[in-house]
Amino acid sequence: MRIEFRTLDKAAYPAPGEIIVQHGLDVAGEHLGLATVVQALGVAALPHGKGDPALVVVPLSAVSPSFDHLLAAEYAQRLIAGETLPPWAAIFAKYAGLVREGLSPTALPVADTLEAFYLAVLNSEGANLKQPSVAEKFLFDWRRLYAAISKAGDDGVDPFKTAFLAGNPQFSREHAFLLHDRSAYLQDVARGERWIARIPGGPASSSALILQDPKSLLFKFWARSDNEAPTGDMYLLLAVNWGRGKWVFSTDPVQRIPLRDLAAALRRAEQQNDPLAAGKDPWDDGAEFNYTLVSSASGRTRLSDEQVLKVLRTWCAGQPRLRTNG
């Protein structure tokens, strides 16, 4: 059975023989991780076309494919092949779901976590999975990673407590990149913008960080613990411009600050800018992430970068601040 990576619109429905790794409309609890859904409810819980399954489709967007997507796809393939998932499948699925939600579920050093190694594997060839050669290489590396996960699971390893990949020589190259990732993050910050902001629902003054095509793999984790932020604690709001109309805005889910109003403001700007194109709304309000993530995940905005930043600045009363050493 093949895995295929594909950009899907909001109305996408699986063709005959296809299974799409996303939440089905008839599955309660959309906040459950995808791998947990498959592990607990089986392949039938995923959207599926008529006939025998022959292809697993993993959506491509500004926030996928996550580790949760790939683990769910792996579980689905094995169930379709008639295998029984191992006892450890549930705990790794729980880990994957929490990380996809934007949480940090472990006290391990971030560069030693399973999520970090997944991101290193995903980005080793640039992560442009629309290119067949890149997708093939990534799937090869994914199988290598899943083999290590399977062995660790069989050995009783808990991914919440044990950095089982950090000392694995098969992943020494990935680990070398991860060990220097914070330096890459600092360079990303230097190329980006730092704002003092008043985020609706948040404190009177907080820090916002706007990154331009970041090279760091773990920028989200570093930003949420960066005491060099203008307010001296962390960046409460993170905006990432991946280029060509792809944006992602997020707040730390632990803070429970919703971004629904930001999504609404971006949609209004889209409508005013190009009413005809706005019918295909590119902005996802992040309902499955408790509205703590807004992205142009289902398309590309036609707003210019300047227009997007103007909407953002108006919404959060953002004031750019030059980077200083103090």
C-alpha positions in Angstrom: 0.0 0.0 0.0 1.3 3.4 -1.0 1.4 6.7 0.9 0.8 9.8 -1.2 1.2 13.5 -0.1 -1.3 15.8 -1.6 -2.7 19.4 -1.1 -6.4 19.1 -0.4 -9.1 21.8 -0.4 -11.8 21.9 2.3 -14.3 20.0 0.2 -11.9 17.1 -0.6 -13.5 13.7 -0.5 -11.6 10.4 -0.9 -11.8 8.7 -4.3 -12.5 5.0 -4.5 -9.8 3.1 -2.8 -8.4 6.1 -0.9 -8.1 6.9 2.8 -7.3 10.4 3.9 -5.4 11.0 7.1 -7.7 13.6 8.7 -10.6 13.7 11.1 -13.8 12.3 9.7 -17.0 14.3 10.0 -18.7 11.4 11.9 -15.9 11.0 14.5 -16.6 12.8 17.8 -13.8 14.6 19.5 -11.8 16.3 16.7 -9.2 17.3 19.3 -8.1 13.7 19.5 -4.8 12.9 17.8 -5.1 11.2 14.4 -3.0 8.3 15.5 -5.1 7.8 18.6 -8.2 7.8 16.5 -6.8 5.1 14.2 -5.4 3.1 17.2 -8.6 3.2 19.1 -11.3 3.2 16.4 -9.6 1.7 13.4 -9.2 2.8 9.8 -13.0 3.2 9.3 -12.8 6.4 11.5 -10.8 8.1 8.7 -12.5 9.5 5.6 -12.4 6.7 3.0 -13.7 6.1 -0.5 -15.6 3.1 -1.8 -13.9 -0.2 -2.4 -10.8 -1.9 -1.0 -8.2 0.6 0.3 -5.2 0.9 -1.9 -3.8 4.4 -1.2 -3.3 6.4 2.1 -3.4 10.2 1.4 -1.5 12.4 3.8 -2.6 16.1 3.4 0.0 18.8 2.8 -0.6 22.2 4.4 1.1 24.8 6.5 0.9 22.5 9.5 1.2 19.1 8.0 2.4 16.4 7.7 3.0 16.2 11.4 4.4 13.3 13.3 0.8 12.5 14.2 -0.2 12.3 10.5 2.6 9.9 9.7 2.1 7.7 12.7 -1.7 7.5 11.9 -0.8 6.6 8.3 1.6 3.9 9.5 -1.0 2.4 11.9 -3.7 2.5 9.1 -1.4 0.6 6.7 -0.7 -2.1 9.2 -4.4 -2.5 10.1 -5.3 -2.7 6.5 -2.7 -5.4 6.0 -4.4 -7.4 8.7 -1.9 -6.8 11.5 -2.7 -6.1 15.1 -1.2 -2.9 16.5 1.3 -3.6 19.4 0.5 -2.7 23.0 2.8 0.4 22.8 0.9 1.9 19.9 -1.4 3.8 22.3 1.3 5.7 24.3 3.2 6.8 21.1 -0.2 7.9 19.6 -0.9 9.9 22.7 2.5 11.6 22.5 2.0 12.4 18.8 -1.4 13.9 19.4 -0.2 16.2 22.2 2.7 17.4 20.1 0.5 18.1 17.1 -1.7 20.1 19.4 1.3 22.4 20.1 2.0 21.1 23.6 5.3 20.1 25.0 4.5 16.9 26.8 7.9 16.0 28.1 10.6 17.4 30.4 13.4 16.1 28.1 15.7 18.6 26.4 13.8 19.7 23.3 16.6 18.7 20.9 16.5 15.1 22.3 12.7 14.5 21.8 11.1 12.2 19.4 9.3 15.2 17.8 12.7 16.9 17.2 14.0 13.9 15.4 10.9 13.6 13.3 11.3 17.3 12.2 14.9 16.6 11.3 13.9 13.6 9.2 11.1 15.6 7.5 13.3 18.5 6.6 16.4 16.6 5.6 15.6 17.1 1.9 13.8 20.4 2.2 10.3 19.0 2.9 8.9 19.7 -0.5 6.9 16.5 -0.6 5.2 17.4 -3.8 8.4 16.3 -5.5 8.3 12.5 -6.0 12.0 12.1 -5.3 11.8 14.1 -2.0 8.7 12.2 -0.9 10.4 8.9 -1.7 13.4 9.8 0.4 11.3 11.1 3.2 9.3 7.8 3.3 12.5 5.8 3.4 13.7 7.9 6.3 10.3 7.6 8.0 10.5 3.8 7.8 13.9 4.0 9.4 12.4 6.2 12.2 9.4 4.0 12.7 11.7 0.9 12.9 13.5 2.7 15.8 10.1 3.5 17.4 9.0 -0.1 17.1 12.1 -1.4 18.7 11.8 1.2 21.5 8.2 0.3 22.0 9.0 -3.4 22.2 11.6 -2.6 24.8 9.1 -0.8 27.0 10.5 2.7 26.3 8.2 5.6 27.3 8.7 8.5 24.7 7.5 11.0 27.4 10.5 10.1 29.6 13.3 8.6 27.5 15.4 10.2 24.8 15.9 6.9 23.0 17.0 8.4 19.7 19.7 10.9 21.1 22.2 8.1 21.6 21.3 6.1 18.5 24.1 6.1 16.0 21.6 5.6 13.1 20.4 9.1 13.8 23.7 10.8 14.6 23.4 13.1 11.6 20.0 14.3 12.6 21.2 14.8 16.2 24.1 16.9 15.0 21.7 19.4 13.3 19.4 19.4 16.4 22.3 20.2 18.8 23.0 23.4 16.9 19.3 24.3 16.2 19.1 27.1 18.8 21.9 29.0 16.9 19.8 28.7 13.7 16.8 30.0 15.7 18.8 33.1 16.9 19.7 33.8 13.2 16.0 33.5 12.3 15.1 36.0 15.0 17.7 38.4 13.7 16.1 38.2 10.2 12.6 38.6 11.6 10.7 41.2 13.6 10.0 41.5 17.3 7.0 43.4 18.5 5.5 44.6 21.7 1.9 43.7 21.4 -1.5 43.8 23.2 -3.0 40.5 22.2 -6.8 40.3 22.7 -7.4 38.0 25.7 -3.8 38.2 26.8 -1.8 40.4 29.1 -1.6 44.2 28.7 1.9 43.8 27.2 3.4 40.7 25.5 6.0 39.8 22.9 5.2 38.8 19.3 7.8 37.3 16.9 7.5 37.4 13.1 9.8 34.9 11.3 10.5 34.8 7.6 11.0 31.2 6.3 12.9 30.1 9.4 15.7 27.6 9.1 15.5 26.4 12.6 13.5 23.1 13.1 12.5 23.8 16.6 11.8 27.6 16.4 8.3 27.1 18.0 9.8 25.6 21.1 12.6 28.1 21.4 10.3 31.1 21.0 8.0 29.9 23.8 10.9 29.9 26.3 13.0 32.8 25.0 13.8 35.2 27.8 15.3 37.6 25.3 11.8 38.5 24.0 11.0 42.2 24.5 9.0 41.5 27.6 11.7 39.2 29.0 9.7 36.0 29.2 8.6 34.4 26.0 7.0 35.2 22.6 3.3 34.8 23.3 2.4 35.2 19.6 4.4 33.6 16.8 3.8 34.5 13.1 5.6 32.6 10.4 5.8 33.6 6.7 6.8 30.6 4.6 6.5 32.7 1.5 4.2 32.6 -1.6 1.1 33.4 0.5 1.6 30.7 3.2 1.3 32.1 6.8 0.9 30.5 10.2 0.0 32.4 13.4 0.0 30.6 16.8 -0.1 31.1 20.5 1.1 28.7 23.1 -2.0 26.3 23.7 -1.2 26.3 27.4 -2.1 30.0 27.5 -5.5 29.4 26.0 -5.6 32.6 24.0 -7.8 32.1 20.9 -7.1 33.6 17.6 -10.6 33.4 16.1 -10.8 37.2 15.8 -7.5 37.3 13.9 -8.8 34.7 11.4 -12.0 36.8 11.0 -10.0 39.9 10.3 -7.8 38.2 7.7 -10.9 36.9 6.0 -12.4 40.4 5.8 -9.2 41.7 4.3 -9.2 38.9 1.8 -12.8 39.7 0.8 -12.0 43.4 0.4 -8.8 42.7 -1.6 -10.3 40.2 -4.0 -14.0 39.3 -3.6 -14.0 36.7 -6.3 -10.9 34.8 -5.1 -12.1 35.1 -1.4 -14.8 32.6 -2.2 -12.1 30.0 -1.8 -11.3 31.0 1.8 -7.6 30.2 2.5 -7.8 30.9 6.2 -8.2 28.1 8.7 -9.3 29.3 12.1 -7.7 26.3 13.9 -10.9 24.9 15.5 -9.1 21.5 16.0 -6.4 23.3 17.9 -8.8 25.1 20.2 -8.4 28.2 17.9 -4.8 28.8 19.0 -3.5 28.4 15.4 -4.5 30.3 12.3 -3.1 29.5 8.9 -3.5 29.7 5.2 -3.4 25.9 5.4 -6.1 25.3 2.8 -4.7 27.7 0.2 -2.5 30.7 -0.4 -3.6 34.2 0.6 -3.8 36.8 -2.1 -2.9 39.4 0.4 0.6 40.8 0.2 2.9 40.3 3.1 2.5 44.0 3.9 -1.3 43.6 4.0 -1.1 40.6 6.2 1.2 42.3 8.7 -1.1 45.4 8.6 -4.0 43.2 9.7 -1.9 41.6 12.4 -0.6 44.9 13.7 -4.1 46.3 13.9 -5.5 43.2 15.6 -2.8 43.1 18.3 -1.7 46.8 18.5 1.7 45.6 17.5 4.7 48.0 17.7 7.9 46.7 16.1 10.9 46.8 18.3 14.5 46.7 17.1 16.7 43.8 18.3 19.1 44.9 21.0 21.7 43.1 23.1 20.0 44.0 26.3 
